[in-house]
């Protein structure tokens, strides 16, 4: 079933293009999120518990970490954090 947008919801979508919009059912007070179809499709498997595997996200996590500087050689010290930690805690 495909519903038509109300003017109020359309205004909320236009106020934050491409972002999710939260709204509430006045009768049940249940809250809902309306998001663009492309965003929903990207996260569809996460919503379906039976098909989500966190390992599927590792490549994306590595790419983000690399662009954030985590592959900088100066960050290697954190790989041995416990070995370099001051045992007195100071």
MOPAC internal coordinates of N, CA, C and O (Angstrom, degrees):
PM7 1SCF
backbone

  N    0.0000 0     0.00 0     0.00 0    0    0    0
  C    1.4392 1     0.00 0     0.00 0    1    0    0
  C    1.5284 1   108.42 1     0.00 0    2    1    0
  O    1.2310 1   120.28 1   -49.93 1    3    2    1
  N    1.3010 1   117.08 1   130.07 1    3    2    1
  C    1.4572 1   122.05 1   177.11 1    5    3    2
  C    1.5184 1   108.62 1  -112.64 1    6    5    3
  O    1.2310 1   120.64 1   -60.19 1    7    6    5
  N    1.3249 1   116.38 1   119.81 1    7    6    5
  C    1.4627 1   121.96 1   179.59 1    9    7    6
  C    1.5167 1   110.10 1   -91.96 1   10    9    7
  O    1.2310 1   120.77 1   -22.00 1   11   10    9
  N    1.3011 1   116.14 1   158.00 1   11   10    9
  C    1.4625 1   121.92 1   177.05 1   13   11   10
  C    1.5299 1   108.84 1   -93.78 1   14   13   11
  O    1.2310 1   120.80 1   -34.25 1   15   14   13
  N    1.3242 1   116.07 1   145.75 1   15   14   13
  C    1.4519 1   121.42 1   179.00 1   17   15   14
  C    1.5229 1   111.41 1   -73.21 1   18   17   15
  O    1.2310 1   120.98 1   -38.21 1   19   18   17
  N    1.3213 1   115.73 1   141.79 1   19   18   17
  C    1.4575 1   119.84 1   170.71 1   21   19   18
  C    1.5290 1   107.50 1   -82.92 1   22   21   19
  O    1.2310 1   120.17 1   -16.43 1   23   22   21
  N    1.3081 1   117.27 1   163.57 1   23   22   21
  C    1.4618 1   120.63 1   177.84 1   25   23   22
  C    1.5313 1   111.20 1   -62.13 1   26   25   23
  O    1.2310 1   120.51 1   143.25 1   27   26   25
  N    1.3267 1   116.62 1   -36.75 1   27   26   25
  C    1.4662 1   120.61 1   179.94 1   29   27   26
  C    1.5337 1   111.24 1   -63.23 1   30   29   27
  O    1.2310 1   120.62 1   135.32 1   31   30   29
  N    1.3238 1   116.41 1   -44.68 1   31   30   29
  C    1.4729 1   120.07 1   179.07 1   33   31   30
  C    1.5272 1   109.98 1   -68.67 1   34   33   31
  O    1.2310 1   120.00 1   140.66 1   35   34   33
  N    1.3178 1   117.60 1   -39.34 1   35   34   33
  C    1.4650 1   121.19 1   178.09 1   37   35   34
  C    1.5269 1   110.45 1   -59.94 1   38   37   35
  O    1.2310 1   120.00 1   138.55 1   39   38   37
  N    1.3288 1   117.60 1   -41.45 1   39   38   37
  C    1.4696 1   121.59 1   177.86 1   41   39   38
  C    1.5275 1   110.63 1   -63.11 1   42   41   39
  O    1.2310 1   120.35 1   138.90 1   43   42   41
  N    1.3293 1   116.94 1   -41.10 1   43   42   41
  C    1.4699 1   120.60 1   178.64 1   45   43   42
  C    1.5229 1   110.53 1   -64.46 1   46   45   43
  O    1.2310 1   120.17 1   139.29 1   47   46   45
  N    1.3220 1   117.27 1   -40.71 1   47   46   45
  C    1.4651 1   121.00 1   177.80 1   49   47   46
  C    1.5289 1   110.94 1   -64.99 1   50   49   47
  O    1.2310 1   120.37 1   139.06 1   51   50   49
  N    1.3239 1   116.91 1   -40.94 1   51   50   49
  C    1.4623 1   121.12 1   179.96 1   53   51   50
  C    1.5276 1   111.86 1   -68.82 1   54   53   51
  O    1.2310 1   120.29 1   152.39 1   55   54   53
  N    1.3213 1   117.06 1   -27.61 1   55   54   53
  C    1.4646 1   121.10 1  -179.55 1   57   55   54
  C    1.5291 1   111.21 1   -71.03 1   58   57   55
  O    1.2310 1   120.15 1   152.49 1   59   58   57
  N    1.3249 1   117.31 1   -27.51 1   59   58   57
  C    1.4709 1   122.17 1  -179.70 1   61   59   58
  C    1.5207 1   109.35 1  -136.75 1   62   61   59
  O    1.2310 1   119.63 1  -107.05 1   63   62   61
  N    1.3309 1   118.32 1    72.95 1   63   62   61
  C    1.4645 1   121.06 1  -175.64 1   65   63   62
  C    1.5192 1   112.99 1   -56.52 1   66   65   63
  O    1.2310 1   121.08 1   -48.05 1   67   66   65
  N    1.3262 1   115.54 1   131.95 1   67   66   65
  C    1.4576 1   121.21 1   176.85 1   69   67   66
  C    1.5134 1   114.64 1    79.10 1   70   69   67
  O    1.2310 1   120.00 1   176.84 1   71   70   69
  N    1.3287 1   117.61 1    -3.16 1   71   70   69
  C    1.4633 1   121.84 1  -178.59 1   73   71   70
  C    1.5248 1   110.39 1  -101.69 1   74   73   71
  O    1.2310 1   120.23 1   -26.49 1   75   74   73
  N    1.3360 1   117.16 1   153.51 1   75   74   73
  C    1.4614 1   120.03 1   175.60 1   77   75   74
  C    1.5305 1   111.28 1   -65.21 1   78   77   75
  O    1.2310 1   120.36 1   -31.32 1   79   78   77
  N    1.3158 1   116.92 1   148.68 1   79   78   77
  C    1.4575 1   123.18 1   176.84 1   81   79   78
  C    1.5231 1   107.47 1  -119.98 1   82   81   79
  O    1.2310 1   120.62 1   -50.95 1   83   82   81
  N    1.3195 1   116.42 1   129.05 1   83   82   81
  C    1.4612 1   121.71 1   179.32 1   85   83   82
  C    1.5265 1   108.62 1   -97.09 1   86   85   83
  O    1.2310 1   120.51 1   -42.44 1   87   86   85
  N    1.3295 1   116.63 1   137.56 1   87   86   85
  C    1.4526 1   120.15 1   175.09 1   89   87   86
  C    1.5154 1   109.33 1  -145.45 1   90   89   87
  O    1.2310 1   120.99 1   -15.43 1   91   90   89
  N    1.3339 1   115.72 1   164.57 1   91   90   89
  C    1.4618 1   121.85 1  -173.08 1   93   91   90
  C    1.5201 1   110.14 1  -126.67 1   94   93   91
  O    1.2310 1   121.09 1   -41.39 1   95   94   93
  N    1.3321 1   115.51 1   138.61 1   95   94   93
  C    1.4572 1   121.89 1   173.64 1   97   95   94
  C    1.5349 1   106.94 1   -74.13 1   98   97   95
  O    1.2310 1   120.51 1   -58.24 1   99   98   97
  N    1.3284 1   116.63 1   121.76 1   99   98   97
  C    1.4653 1   120.40 1  -177.03 1  101   99   98
  C    1.5159 1   112.97 1   -62.98 1  102  101   99
  O    1.2310 1   119.70 1   151.36 1  103  102  101
  N    1.3342 1   118.17 1   -28.64 1  103  102  101
  C    1.4584 1   120.95 1  -177.89 1  105  103  102
  C    1.5199 1   112.26 1   -84.43 1  106  105  103
  O    1.2310 1   120.10 1   129.12 1  107  106  105
  N    1.3165 1   117.42 1   -50.88 1  107  106  105
  C    1.4713 1   120.42 1  -175.34 1  109  107  106
  C    1.5264 1   112.81 1   -91.17 1  110  109  107
  O    1.2310 1   120.57 1   164.01 1  111  110  109
  N    1.3280 1   116.52 1   -15.99 1  111  110  109
  C    1.4698 1   123.26 1  -175.73 1  113  111  110
  C    1.5241 1   112.05 1    64.24 1  114  113  111
  O    1.2310 1   120.82 1  -163.93 1  115  114  113
  N    1.3172 1   116.03 1    16.07 1  115  114  113
  C    1.4646 1   121.42 1   173.90 1  117  115  114
  C    1.5188 1   108.21 1   -71.93 1  118  117  115
  O    1.2310 1   120.65 1   -43.09 1  119  118  117
  N    1.3396 1   116.37 1   136.91 1  119  118  117
  C    1.4643 1   120.31 1   179.26 1  121  119  118
  C    1.5212 1   109.52 1   -99.50 1  122  121  119
  O    1.2310 1   121.39 1   -34.24 1  123  122  121
  N    1.3369 1   114.95 1   145.76 1  123  122  121
  C    1.4480 1   122.89 1  -177.93 1  125  123  122
  C    1.5192 1   109.58 1  -132.60 1  126  125  123
  O    1.2310 1   121.24 1   -19.67 1  127  126  125
  N    1.3226 1   115.22 1   160.33 1  127  126  125
  C    1.4566 1   121.30 1   175.90 1  129  127  126
  C    1.5213 1   107.90 1  -123.79 1  130  129  127
  O    1.2310 1   121.51 1   -52.20 1  131  130  129
  N    1.3115 1   114.72 1   127.80 1  131  130  129
  C    1.4602 1   121.59 1   175.86 1  133  131  130
  C    1.5181 1   106.44 1  -106.46 1  134  133  131
  O    1.2310 1   120.96 1   -56.93 1  135  134  133
  N    1.3163 1   115.77 1   123.07 1  135  134  133
  C    1.4557 1   119.29 1  -179.39 1  137  135  134
  C    1.5141 1   109.99 1  -135.48 1  138  137  135
  O    1.2310 1   120.54 1   -21.70 1  139  138  137
  N    1.3398 1   116.58 1   158.30 1  139  138  137
  C    1.4656 1   119.77 1  -178.83 1  141  139  138
  C    1.5342 1   111.41 1   -59.49 1  142  141  139
  O    1.2310 1   120.65 1   -33.49 1  143  142  141
  N    1.3239 1   116.36 1   146.51 1  143  142  141
  C    1.4664 1   121.81 1  -177.62 1  145  143  142
  C    1.5291 1   111.40 1   -56.53 1  146  145  143
  O    1.2310 1   119.98 1   139.96 1  147  146  145
  N    1.3269 1   117.65 1   -40.04 1  147  146  145
  C    1.4670 1   120.18 1  -179.83 1  149  147  146
  C    1.5197 1   111.91 1   -60.77 1  150  149  147
  O    1.2310 1   120.45 1   140.66 1  151  150  149
  N    1.3237 1   116.74 1   -39.34 1  151  150  149
  C    1.4639 1   121.04 1   177.91 1  153  151  150
  C    1.5222 1   109.75 1   -66.84 1  154  153  151
  O    1.2310 1   120.27 1   134.38 1  155  154  153
  N    1.3177 1   117.09 1   -45.62 1  155  154  153
  C    1.4542 1   121.35 1   178.62 1  157  155  154
  C    1.5263 1   111.03 1   -58.27 1  158  157  155
  O    1.2310 1   120.23 1   134.93 1  159  158  157
  N    1.3245 1   117.16 1   -45.07 1  159  158  157
  C    1.4639 1   120.30 1  -178.62 1  161  159  158
  C    1.5246 1   111.61 1   -63.52 1  162  161  159
  O    1.2310 1   119.95 1   144.44 1  163  162  161
  N    1.3498 1   117.70 1   -35.56 1  163  162  161
  C    1.4583 1   120.40 1   178.83 1  165  163  162
  C    1.5300 1   111.34 1   -64.65 1  166  165  163
  O    1.2310 1   120.15 1   148.16 1  167  166  165
  N    1.3364 1   117.32 1   -31.84 1  167  166  165
  C    1.4551 1   120.93 1  -175.48 1  169  167  166
  C    1.5268 1   113.46 1  -106.61 1  170  169  167
  O    1.2310 1   120.22 1  -173.43 1  171  170  169
  N    1.3161 1   117.18 1     6.57 1  171  170  169
  C    1.4661 1   121.89 1  -174.77 1  173  171  170
  C    1.5243 1   112.54 1   -52.40 1  174  173  171
  O    1.2310 1   119.87 1   133.29 1  175  174  173
  N    1.3308 1   117.86 1   -46.71 1  175  174  173
  C    1.4636 1   120.05 1  -177.29 1  177  175  174
  C    1.5194 1   112.99 1   -66.69 1  178  177  175
  O    1.2310 1   120.34 1   153.32 1  179  178  177
  N    1.3189 1   116.96 1   -26.68 1  179  178  177
  C    1.4667 1   118.92 1   176.10 1  181  179  178
  C    1.5234 1   109.68 1   -68.44 1  182  181  179
  O    1.2310 1   120.53 1   142.56 1  183  182  181
  N    1.3288 1   116.60 1   -37.44 1  183  182  181
  C    1.4516 1   120.36 1   179.57 1  185  183  182
  C    1.5302 1   111.59 1   -67.86 1  186  185  183
  O    1.2310 1   120.41 1   154.85 1  187  186  185
  N    1.3143 1   116.83 1   -25.15 1  187  186  185
  C    1.4638 1   121.62 1   178.66 1  189  187  186
  C    1.5231 1   107.69 1   -97.88 1  190  189  187
  O    1.2310 1   120.33 1   -81.20 1  191  190  189
  N    1.3029 1   116.97 1    98.80 1  191  190  189
  C    1.4659 1   122.80 1  -174.38 1  193  191  190
  C    1.5143 1   113.58 1   -53.87 1  194  193  191
  O    1.2310 1   119.73 1   147.71 1  195  194  193
  N    1.3155 1   118.12 1   -32.29 1  195  194  193
  C    1.4621 1   120.34 1  -173.73 1  197  195  194
  C    1.5291 1   113.31 1   -73.03 1  198  197  195
  O    1.2310 1   119.31 1   166.16 1  199  198  197
  N    1.3342 1   118.92 1   -13.84 1  199  198  197
  C    1.4552 1   119.05 1  -176.65 1  201  199  198
  C    1.5313 1   113.52 1  -115.82 1  202  201  199
  O    1.2310 1   119.77 1   173.52 1  203  202  201
  N    1.3199 1   118.04 1    -6.48 1  203  202  201
  C    1.4599 1   120.12 1  -175.94 1  205  203  202
  C    1.5226 1   111.07 1   -81.43 1  206  205  203
  O    1.2310 1   120.87 1   -48.79 1  207  206  205
  N    1.3221 1   115.94 1   131.21 1  207  206  205
  C    1.4608 1   122.38 1   174.10 1  209  207  206
  C    1.5247 1   106.72 1  -130.91 1  210  209  207
  O    1.2310 1   120.53 1   -60.20 1  211  210  209
  N    1.3317 1   116.59 1   119.80 1  211  210  209
  C    1.4619 1   120.54 1  -176.65 1  213  211  210
  C    1.5289 1   111.11 1   -56.77 1  214  213  211
  O    1.2310 1   119.73 1   151.80 1  215  214  213
  N    1.3089 1   118.12 1   -28.20 1  215  214  213
  C    1.4719 1   121.10 1   179.29 1  217  215  214
  C    1.5314 1   111.20 1   -60.31 1  218  217  215
  O    1.2310 1   120.23 1   154.97 1  219  218  217
  N    1.3282 1   117.16 1   -25.03 1  219  218  217
  C    1.4650 1   120.43 1   177.97 1  221  219  218
  C    1.5316 1   111.80 1   -65.69 1  222  221  219
  O    1.2310 1   119.98 1   163.34 1  223  222  221
  N    1.3146 1   117.65 1   -16.66 1  223  222  221
  C    1.4634 1   121.15 1  -178.05 1  225  223  222
  C    1.5251 1   112.53 1   -96.36 1  226  225  223
  O    1.2310 1   119.45 1   173.21 1  227  226  225
  N    1.3102 1   118.66 1    -6.79 1  227  226  225
  C    1.4681 1   120.86 1  -174.19 1  229  227  226
  C    1.5290 1   113.09 1   -59.76 1  230  229  227
  O    1.2310 1   119.74 1   138.03 1  231  230  229
  N    1.3089 1   118.11 1   -41.97 1  231  230  229
  C    1.4712 1   120.45 1  -179.05 1  233  231  230
  C    1.5289 1   110.04 1   -62.26 1  234  233  231
  O    1.2310 1   120.21 1   136.93 1  235  234  233
  N    1.3185 1   117.21 1   -43.07 1  235  234  233
  C    1.4676 1   120.49 1   179.21 1  237  235  234
  C    1.5225 1   110.50 1   -66.73 1  238  237  235
  O    1.2310 1   120.32 1   140.03 1  239  238  237
  N    1.3371 1   117.00 1   -39.97 1  239  238  237
  C    1.4633 1   119.99 1   178.65 1  241  239  238
  C    1.5280 1   110.56 1   -62.72 1  242  241  239
  O    1.2310 1   120.38 1   136.74 1  243  242  241
  N    1.3155 1   116.89 1   -43.26 1  243  242  241
  C    1.4705 1   120.93 1   179.24 1  245  243  242
  C    1.5277 1   111.22 1   -63.64 1  246  245  243
  O    1.2310 1   120.29 1   139.62 1  247  246  245
  N    1.3251 1   117.05 1   -40.38 1  247  246  245
  C    1.4613 1   120.19 1   179.91 1  249  247  246
  C    1.5246 1   111.03 1   -64.51 1  250  249  247
  O    1.2310 1   120.28 1   137.50 1  251  250  249
  N    1.3214 1   117.06 1   -42.50 1  251  250  249
  C    1.4625 1   120.83 1   178.94 1  253  251  250
  C    1.5227 1   110.26 1   -66.76 1  254  253  251
  O    1.2310 1   120.08 1   136.40 1  255  254  253
  N    1.3165 1   117.45 1   -43.60 1  255  254  253
  C    1.4624 1   120.68 1   179.35 1  257  255  254
  C    1.5262 1   110.61 1   -61.16 1  258  257  255
  O    1.2310 1   120.08 1   139.67 1  259  258  257
  N    1.3214 1   117.45 1   -40.33 1  259  258  257
  C    1.4622 1   121.23 1  -179.02 1  261  259  258
  C    1.5242 1   110.80 1   -65.00 1  262  261  259
  O    1.2310 1   120.31 1   137.98 1  263  262  261
  N    1.3219 1   117.00 1   -42.02 1  263  262  261
  C    1.4658 1   119.48 1  -179.48 1  265  263  262
  C    1.5218 1   112.18 1   -74.96 1  266  265  263
  O    1.2310 1   120.42 1   166.20 1  267  266  265
  N    1.3364 1   116.81 1   -13.80 1  267  266  265
  C    1.4654 1   121.23 1   179.00 1  269  267  266
  C    1.5195 1   112.24 1   -94.77 1  270  269  267
  O    1.2310 1   120.43 1  -177.64 1  271  270  269
  N    1.3228 1   116.79 1     2.36 1  271  270  269
  C    1.4586 1   119.84 1   176.14 1  273  271  270
  C    1.5080 1   115.94 1    98.20 1  274  273  271
  O    1.2310 1   119.78 1  -178.14 1  275  274  273
  N    1.3191 1   118.02 1     1.86 1  275  274  273
  C    1.4661 1   119.88 1  -177.75 1  277  275  274
  C    1.5211 1   112.84 1   -70.75 1  278  277  275
  O    1.2310 1   119.70 1   166.19 1  279  278  277
  N    1.3359 1   118.18 1   -13.81 1  279  278  277
  C    1.4618 1   119.69 1   176.72 1  281  279  278
  C    1.5289 1   111.45 1   -93.24 1  282  281  279
  O    1.2310 1   120.31 1  -174.71 1  283  282  281
  N    1.3232 1   117.01 1     5.29 1  283  282  281
  C    1.4649 1   122.07 1   176.96 1  285  283  282
  C    1.5337 1   108.57 1   -66.34 1  286  285  283
  O    1.2310 1   119.51 1   -49.52 1  287  286  285
  N    1.3382 1   118.54 1   130.48 1  287  286  285
  C    1.4648 1   121.15 1  -179.35 1  289  287  286
  C    1.5305 1   113.67 1   -54.86 1  290  289  287
  O    1.2310 1   120.07 1   151.91 1  291  290  289
  N    1.3283 1   117.47 1   -28.09 1  291  290  289
  C    1.4651 1   120.01 1   178.74 1  293  291  290
  C    1.5258 1   111.93 1   -66.75 1  294  293  291
  O    1.2310 1   119.99 1   162.42 1  295  294  293
  N    1.3271 1   117.63 1   -17.58 1  295  294  293
  C    1.4607 1   121.25 1   179.05 1  297  295  294
  C    1.5304 1   112.00 1   -83.11 1  298  297  295
  O    1.2310 1   119.85 1   171.94 1  299  298  297
  N    1.3401 1   117.88 1    -8.06 1  299  298  297
  C    1.4636 1   121.36 1  -178.29 1  301  299  298
  C    1.5259 1   112.43 1   -59.99 1  302  301  299
  O    1.2310 1   119.71 1   153.75 1  303  302  301
  N    1.3097 1   118.16 1   -26.25 1  303  302  301
  C    1.4593 1   120.92 1   179.72 1  305  303  302
  C    1.5305 1   111.18 1   -58.85 1  306  305  303
  O    1.2310 1   120.19 1   150.41 1  307  306  305
  N    1.3224 1   117.23 1   -29.59 1  307  306  305
  C    1.4562 1   120.30 1  -179.70 1  309  307  306
  C    1.5241 1   112.52 1   -72.21 1  310  309  307
  O    1.2310 1   120.04 1   162.66 1  311  310  309
  N    1.3318 1   117.54 1   -17.34 1  311  310  309
  C    1.4625 1   120.19 1   176.33 1  313  311  310
  C    1.5210 1   110.63 1   -67.46 1  314  313  311
  O    1.2310 1   120.11 1   152.18 1  315  314  313
  N    1.3265 1   117.40 1   -27.82 1  315  314  313
  C    1.4649 1   122.84 1   179.07 1  317  315  314
  C    1.5196 1   110.59 1  -116.71 1  318  317  315
  O    1.2310 1   120.30 1  -140.87 1  319  318  317
  N    1.2911 1   117.03 1    39.13 1  319  318  317
  C    1.4642 1   121.64 1  -175.34 1  321  319  318
  C    1.5263 1   111.99 1   -54.79 1  322  321  319
  O    1.2310 1   120.01 1   130.78 1  323  322  321
  N    1.3303 1   117.59 1   -49.22 1  323  322  321
  C    1.4632 1   120.07 1  -177.30 1  325  323  322
  C    1.5240 1   112.26 1   -63.05 1  326  325  323
  O    1.2310 1   120.16 1   144.03 1  327  326  325
  N    1.3319 1   117.30 1   -35.97 1  327  326  325
  C    1.4602 1   120.58 1  -179.81 1  329  327  326
  C    1.5273 1   111.25 1   -68.22 1  330  329  327
  O    1.2310 1   119.99 1   152.12 1  331  330  329
  N    1.3230 1   117.62 1   -27.88 1  331  330  329
  C    1.4618 1   121.95 1  -177.73 1  333  331  330
  C    1.5237 1   113.65 1   -98.86 1  334  333  331
  O    1.2310 1   120.43 1   178.92 1  335  334  333
  N    1.3061 1   116.79 1    -1.08 1  335  334  333
  C    1.4581 1   120.78 1  -176.84 1  337  335  334
  C    1.5223 1   110.39 1   -74.99 1  338  337  335
  O    1.2310 1   120.73 1   -37.16 1  339  338  337
  N    1.3071 1   116.21 1   142.84 1  339  338  337
  C    1.4511 1   122.28 1   177.07 1  341  339  338
  C    1.5292 1   108.43 1   -72.62 1  342  341  339
  O    1.2310 1   119.44 1   -62.69 1  343  342  341
  N    1.3388 1   118.66 1   117.31 1  343  342  341
  C    1.4675 1   119.69 1  -175.92 1  345  343  342
  C    1.5143 1   113.53 1   -64.02 1  346  345  343
  O    1.2310 1   119.48 1   157.32 1  347  346  345
  N    1.3260 1   118.60 1   -22.68 1  347  346  345
  C    1.4608 1   120.53 1   179.81 1  349  347  346
  C    1.5299 1   111.62 1   -77.83 1  350  349  347
  O    1.2310 1   120.96 1   168.39 1  351  350  349
  N    1.3480 1   115.77 1   -11.61 1  351  350  349
  C    1.4507 1   119.95 1   179.01 1  353  351  350
  C    1.5122 1   113.83 1    80.62 1  354  353  351
  O    1.2310 1   120.19 1  -171.85 1  355  354  353
  N    1.3119 1   117.25 1     8.15 1  355  354  353
  C    1.4719 1   120.22 1  -179.43 1  357  355  354
  C    1.4927 1   111.89 1   -94.99 1  358  357  355
  O    1.2310 1   120.10 1   180.00 1  359  358  357

